[in-house]
């Protein structure tokens, strides 16, 4: 069975054009095309319906309150980000109402709010010394939530790439070509010898003296 190892849409197009001339190549069966479609749709639906929980369930209210506080007092937004601030605040208000009833439910949100929350936490700002001193006092909870957001978004983005691959695979199958993910391996650099690590033994020349 012939397979293509491709990593981008551009490479896919080039390979397809190249292989169109080879009429002897094996093509995916109708069953394989249907399976590829189902595999993509299942993965896409799963990703779209995924809900991300930030922090421990019992800390949901505290996490929600701090994110709201950060948006109101610490986030330095630019250009169209004002729309994200409004929409995320609405999401947090809804979550707050849920947490009042289900205290141990935890703070949950979808992919887009999660991405924007990480964006906001990556852009703290303030004016003057007092704002800096105030932020220092809350740095522990800020750093904790920032790390949790980063870990969740990293996993979510990986899932997005997996869905994109399955989509490209399905499209290639419908055109009569096999499409597989290319595995990339990195060659480990040979350890440097002692002379390379320490130099040639000469004392470094001073460029300036105080």
N, C-alpha and C positions, 0 to 999 in steps of 0.2 A: 504494500500500500504506500503510495507516495504521500509525503507530508511536507508542509511548508512551515518554516520557522521564521516568524515575522513578529515585529514588535510595534509597528506603527501603521497607520492607514496608508501612508505614502509607500511604504515597503510592500504592503498588501497589494496595492494597485499595480506596482511594478511587477510583482511576481505573477499576478493574474494575467497581465498582458503578455508576459514571457511564456506562460504555460498554455495560453490559448492556442498556440501553434502546435502543441503536442496533443494530437487527437488520441494517442494511445494511453494517456494517463487514466488511472482509475478514478472514478468519481464517487462521491458519497451517495449512498442509496436513499430512497425516499424516507425509509425508516430512520436513517441516521440524521437526515435533515430535520425531521419532526422531533427527534430526540434533542437535537441541538437547540431548536426553538424552545422546547419545553424547559430545557436546562437554563436557558437565558431568562425566560419569563419567570420561572420559579425564583431564581436568584434576584432578579430585579424587584419582584413583589416582596420578597423577604427583606431586602435592603430598604425599600420604601416604607415598610411598616415597622422597622426597627425603632425601638424607643430606648434611649440611653439614660441610665441612672447615674447621677453625679453624687459621688460620695456614699457614705453609709446611709441606709434608710432612716435610722434614728436621728441623723443630722440634717435631714431634708429641710426643715424650717430654717435652721441656722444658715445653711448654704443658700437657700432662696433669699433670705433677708440680706445676706452680705452681697450677693450678686446685684440685687436692686440698689443697695447702698453704693456699690462701685459704679454702676451706671449713672447714678445721680451726682456723685461727688468726685469720682476718680478717672472716669473714662474721657480721654481727649479725642473726640471724634472729628472727622473731616468730611467735606463734600456730602455725598449721598448717604453717609453712615447714619445721619439723623433718623432716616426711615427705619433702620435696623434697631435703633435705640427704642423707638416707639413700639415697634412690633414685639421686641423682646420683653419690654416692660409689661405689655399686655399678657404675654405668655406667663411671665412670672406672677402676675396678679391672679391669673387663673389657677396656677399651681399653688399659690398661697391659700386660696379658698379650699382646694382639695386637701392640703396638708392640715388645715384647721379641723377637718373631719377625720381624715386618716393620717394621724400623726407619724406613723411609722412607714408610710408609703414610700417616702424618699422623693427627692426632686428628679423629675423625669422630663425629657424633651426630645424632640426629633432632631434629625441631622442638621437642617439649616439653622435653627436656633443654637444648636451646639457649636457650629462653626463660628457664628457671630459672637457668641459668648467668649470663645477663645480669642477671637480677633480683638474684642474689647479688652480682655485681660492682658493682651500683649501690648496694649497702648495706654498705660496709666499716665496720668498727668496731674499737675497741680500748679499753684502759684505761691511762691514765697516759702519762708522757713516753716511757718506754722503748719501748712499743708504737708510738708515733708515730715515733720515730727508726728503729725496725726497718722500719716501712712505708715510710718515706722511701727507704730503701736499695733497696727492690724496686719503687719507683714506676714505673720505666721499663717493666718487663715487664708490670706491672699495667695501665698506660695503653695499652700496645700491644694486649694481649688484649681490653681493654674496647672499644677502637675496632673491632677485628675482629668482636667479638660484636654490637656495635651495627649494623654494616653488614650482617651476615648476617641479623639479626632484621628489619631494615627491609625487606630483599628478601623474606623469608619472609612477613611480614605483608601485603605487597602481593599476593603470590600467593594468600593466604587470601581477600583481598577479591575478587580475580578469580574464584576458585572460587565464592564466595558469589553474585556477580553471575550466573554461568552457571547456578547452581541456581535463582535467582529467575526467570531468563529461561525456563528449561525449565518451571517451574511455571506461568508466565504462558501459555506456548504450549499447555500441556495444558488450560488454561481457555479457549482460543480467542482469545488476545490477543497481539499483538506487544509486545516489551519490549526497549528499547534503553538503553544507558548514556548518561546525560546528560553532555555535555561542559561543564565549568564553566570559564569564562574570567574572569580578573580584570582590570579596567580599571586601567591604570597611572595613578597620581596625577600630576597636572600639576606640573611643577617649580615650587617657590615662587620668587617674585621676590626680589631682593636685600633689599628692605625687610622682607619676611616672615621671611627667614632671619636678618637682623641686628636686627630690631626696628624701632622707630620713630625710632631715632637717639638717644633719650634714655638717659642713663646709668641703669642699674638702681638702684633705691633700696635702701639698706642697711637691713636689718631689725634688725641688732644690730651692735655694735662691741665689739672686744676691747680 
